């Protein structure tokens, strides 16, 4: 599927914005995972941040199940 740059921008913005809606336990561990990369949040690429968040979300969903 070929999405437009505008659609991609909206999708990425929503993904990053959804981090703020997660609980403090999630964001605390996410911050630790980011720290393990050796980079600050500001130095991560968008792709790296999304990959770390996606991987951690998949891990959590594997433990507790996806409640969607």
N, CA, C and O atoms as a DFTB+ gen file, in Angstrom:
272 C
 N C O
     1  1       0.842      -1.180       0.000
     2  2       0.000       0.000       0.000
     3  2       0.885       1.241       0.000
     4  3       1.794       1.364       0.821
     5  1       0.621       2.138      -0.904
     6  2       1.411       3.352      -1.025
     7  2       0.627       4.507      -0.424
     8  3      -0.345       4.975      -1.017
     9  1       1.039       4.967       0.742
    10  2       0.351       6.074       1.374
    11  2       1.092       7.367       1.065
    12  3       2.303       7.368       0.844
    13  1       0.367       8.436       1.055
    14  2       0.961       9.738       0.742
    15  2       1.812      10.217       1.916
    16  3       1.615       9.778       3.048
    17  1       2.753      11.113       1.647
    18  2       3.547      11.679       2.741
    19  2       2.666      12.325       3.813
    20  3       2.979      12.261       5.002
    21  1       1.574      12.940       3.392
    22  2       0.669      13.558       4.367
    23  2       0.054      12.496       5.277
    24  3      -0.009      12.685       6.492
    25  1      -0.397      11.389       4.704
    26  2      -0.960      10.304       5.502
    27  2       0.082       9.713       6.440
    28  3      -0.219       9.403       7.593
    29  1       1.300       9.559       5.950
    30  2       2.384       9.031       6.774
    31  2       2.675       9.965       7.942
    32  3       2.883       9.508       9.066
    33  1       2.690      11.265       7.684
    34  2       2.939      12.252       8.734
    35  2       1.869      12.185       9.816
    36  3       2.181      12.225      11.006
    37  1       0.629      12.085       9.411
    38  2      -0.481      11.992      10.374
    39  2      -0.358      10.710      11.195
    40  3      -0.527      10.736      12.414
    41  1      -0.067       9.599      10.541
    42  2       0.060       8.318      11.232
    43  2       1.198       8.349      12.255
    44  3       1.032       7.889      13.384
    45  1       2.336       8.885      11.863
    46  2       3.492       8.973      12.766
    47  2       3.171       9.894      13.938
    48  3       3.507       9.585      15.082
    49  1       2.528      11.015      13.662
    50  2       2.169      11.953      14.730
    51  2       1.229      11.312      15.745
    52  3       1.370      11.519      16.950
    53  1       0.270      10.536      15.250
    54  2      -0.658       9.850      16.148
    55  2       0.075       8.814      16.991
    56  3      -0.187       8.688      18.187
    57  1       0.989       8.074      16.376
    58  2       1.739       7.042      17.103
    59  2       2.568       7.662      18.219
    60  3       2.559       7.172      19.349
    61  1       3.281       8.735      17.907
    62  2       4.110       9.390      18.924
    63  2       3.220      10.029      19.993
    64  3       3.520       9.945      21.184
    65  1       2.133      10.665      19.571
    66  2       1.221      11.301      20.527
    67  2       0.575      10.316      21.478
    68  3       0.247      10.668      22.612
    69  1       0.390       9.078      21.025
    70  2      -0.262       8.083      21.884
    71  2       0.610       7.693      23.077
    72  3       0.101       7.161      24.064
    73  1       1.899       7.948      22.999
    74  2       2.785       7.637      24.136
    75  2       2.352       8.434      25.366
    76  3       2.399       7.928      26.487
    77  1       1.933       9.673      25.154
    78  2       1.502      10.526      26.271
    79  2       0.251       9.998      26.962
    80  3      -0.021      10.351      28.109
    81  1      -0.505       9.160      26.275
    82  2      -1.733       8.606      26.842
    83  2      -1.496       7.332      27.645
    84  3      -2.409       6.841      28.308
    85  1      -0.293       6.799      27.593
    86  2       0.034       5.571      28.320
    87  2       0.267       5.894      29.794
    88  3       0.499       7.048      30.154
    89  1       0.204       4.872      30.638
    90  2       0.401       5.110      32.063
    91  2       1.883       5.311      32.395
    92  3       2.764       5.064      31.571
    93  1       2.130       5.770      33.631
    94  2       3.504       6.099      34.022
    95  2       4.415       4.878      34.061
    96  3       5.621       5.019      33.858
    97  1       3.889       3.702      34.312
    98  2       4.719       2.498      34.313
    99  2       5.229       2.215      32.903
   100  3       6.395       1.869      32.713
   101  1       4.355       2.364      31.930
   102  2       4.735       2.143      30.529
   103  2       5.814       3.143      30.112
   104  3       6.842       2.752      29.557
   105  1       5.584       4.429      30.378
   106  2       6.536       5.442      29.927
   107  2       7.860       5.354      30.672
   108  3       8.906       5.683      30.112
   109  1       7.830       4.914      31.929
   110  2       9.076       4.743      32.680
   111  2       9.947       3.659      32.037
   112  3      11.147       3.859      31.845
   113  1       9.351       2.525      31.710
   114  2      10.112       1.443      31.078
   115  2      10.509       1.833      29.655
   116  3      11.611       1.512      29.210
   117  1       9.633       2.514      28.950
   118  2       9.976       2.978      27.607
   119  2      11.191       3.903      27.661
   120  3      12.084       3.803      26.821
   121  1      11.227       4.795      28.637
   122  2      12.373       5.692      28.802
   123  2      13.653       4.903      29.091
   124  3      14.721       5.255      28.589
   125  1      13.554       3.850      29.890
   126  2      14.724       3.007      30.166
   127  2      15.200       2.305      28.896
   128  3      16.403       2.196      28.655
   129  1      14.260       1.832      28.089
   130  2      14.624       1.176      26.827
   131  2      15.305       2.166      25.888
   132  3      16.256       1.815      25.189
   133  1      14.820       3.390      25.876
   134  2      15.463       4.426      25.060
   135  2      16.864       4.695      25.581
   136  3      17.804       4.811      24.795
   137  1      17.016       4.795      26.889
   138  2      18.317       5.041      27.500
   139  2      19.335       3.967      27.126
   140  3      20.516       4.259      26.933
   141  1      18.869       2.728      27.027
   142  2      19.767       1.622      26.661
   143  2      20.339       1.760      25.251
   144  3      21.335       1.115      24.924
   145  1      19.728       2.583      24.424
   146  2      20.263       2.785      23.071
   147  2      21.518       3.641      23.095
   148  3      22.276       3.666      22.125
   149  1      21.742       4.348      24.211
   150  2      22.877       5.262      24.306
   151  2      22.575       6.631      23.725
   152  3      23.451       7.494      23.665
   153  1      21.334       6.833      23.296
   154  2      20.930       8.111      22.727
   155  2      19.916       8.787      23.640
   156  3      19.210       8.128      24.404
   157  1      19.855      10.105      23.549
   158  2      18.784      10.827      24.220
   159  2      17.536      10.742      23.347
   160  3      17.615      10.384      22.172
   161  1      16.406      11.068      23.918
   162  2      15.164      11.062      23.142
   163  2      15.320      11.989      21.930
   164  3      14.886      11.653      20.827
   165  1      15.938      13.151      22.140
   166  2      16.100      14.117      21.068
   167  2      16.983      13.607      19.936
   168  3      16.855      14.065      18.800
   169  1      17.877      12.668      20.229
   170  2      18.792      12.158      19.217
   171  2      18.293      10.907      18.512
   172  3      18.922      10.439      17.563
   173  1      17.169      10.361      18.963
   174  2      16.592       9.215      18.267
   175  2      15.975       9.673      16.953
   176  3      15.451      10.783      16.860
   177  1      16.038       8.829      15.952
   178  2      15.265       9.121      14.746
   179  2      13.807       8.787      15.041
   180  3      13.507       8.071      15.997
   181  1      12.927       9.296      14.235
   182  2      11.511       8.972      14.393
   183  2      11.321       7.470      14.274
   184  3      10.576       6.871      15.050
   185  1      11.989       6.863      13.308
   186  2      11.861       5.418      13.097
   187  2      12.340       4.633      14.312
   188  3      11.725       3.633      14.684
   189  1      13.429       5.073      14.933
   190  2      13.934       4.379      16.126
   191  2      12.937       4.475      17.270
   192  3      12.676       3.479      17.945
   193  1      12.378       5.653      17.497
   194  2      11.403       5.833      18.576
   195  2      10.179       4.960      18.348
   196  3       9.704       4.297      19.271
   197  1       9.675       4.958      17.141
   198  2       8.495       4.146      16.833
   199  2       8.812       2.660      16.997
   200  3       7.982       1.904      17.501
   201  1       9.985       2.241      16.583
   202  2      10.369       0.826      16.714
   203  2      10.455       0.412      18.187
   204  3       9.969      -0.657      18.557
   205  1      11.061       1.242      19.016
   206  2      11.173       0.932      20.447
   207  2       9.789       0.859      21.079
   208  3       9.496      -0.062      21.840
   209  1       8.938       1.835      20.760
   210  2       7.577       1.852      21.303
   211  2       6.774       0.648      20.820
   212  3       6.073       0.014      21.609
   213  1       6.869       0.335      19.547
   214  2       6.132      -0.798      18.984
   215  2       6.580      -2.117      19.593
   216  3       5.753      -2.963      19.932
   217  1       7.887      -2.292      19.730
   218  2       8.427      -3.517      20.317
   219  2       7.972      -3.681      21.765
   220  3       7.603      -4.778      22.184
   221  1       8.001      -2.589      22.526
   222  2       7.576      -2.665      23.923
   223  2       6.070      -2.919      24.015
   224  3       5.629      -3.698      24.860
   225  1       5.285      -2.281      23.168
   226  2       3.837      -2.521      23.157
   227  2       3.542      -3.987      22.854
   228  3       2.685      -4.593      23.499
   229  1       4.238      -4.555      21.887
   230  2       4.051      -5.969      21.552
   231  2       4.429      -6.864      22.734
   232  3       3.757      -7.861      22.999
   233  1       5.491      -6.515      23.434
   234  2       5.910      -7.273      24.610
   235  2       4.809      -7.237      25.679
   236  3       4.425      -8.274      26.218
   237  1       4.311      -6.043      25.975
   238  2       3.256      -5.892      26.989
   239  2       1.999      -6.651      26.570
   240  3       1.387      -7.337      27.388
   241  1       1.617      -6.533      25.312
   242  2       0.431      -7.235      24.839
   243  2       0.614      -8.747      24.915
   244  3      -0.354      -9.476      25.132
   245  1       1.831      -9.222      24.739
   246  2       2.110     -10.654      24.868
   247  2       1.964     -11.124      26.305
   248  3       1.548     -12.256      26.553
   249  1       2.303     -10.261      27.247
   250  2       2.176     -10.618      28.671
   251  2       0.723     -10.568      29.146
   252  3       0.250     -11.474      29.832
   253  1       0.035      -9.508      28.775
   254  2      -1.290      -9.245      29.333
   255  2      -2.419      -9.392      28.329
   256  3      -3.594      -9.326      28.692
   257  1      -2.071      -9.587      27.088
   258  2      -3.096      -9.676      26.050
   259  2      -3.486      -8.297      25.563
   260  3      -3.406      -7.314      26.299
   261  1      -3.903      -8.243      24.333
   262  2      -4.346      -6.997      23.734
   263  2      -5.820      -6.833      24.053
   264  3      -6.645      -7.647      23.637
   265  1      -6.150      -5.793      24.780
   266  2      -7.526      -5.577      25.252
   267  2      -8.363      -4.792      24.271
   268  3      -9.346      -4.176      24.684
   269  1      -8.035      -4.780      23.014
   270  2      -8.833      -4.049      22.018
   271  2     -10.086      -4.793      21.693
   272  3     -10.883      -4.333      20.876
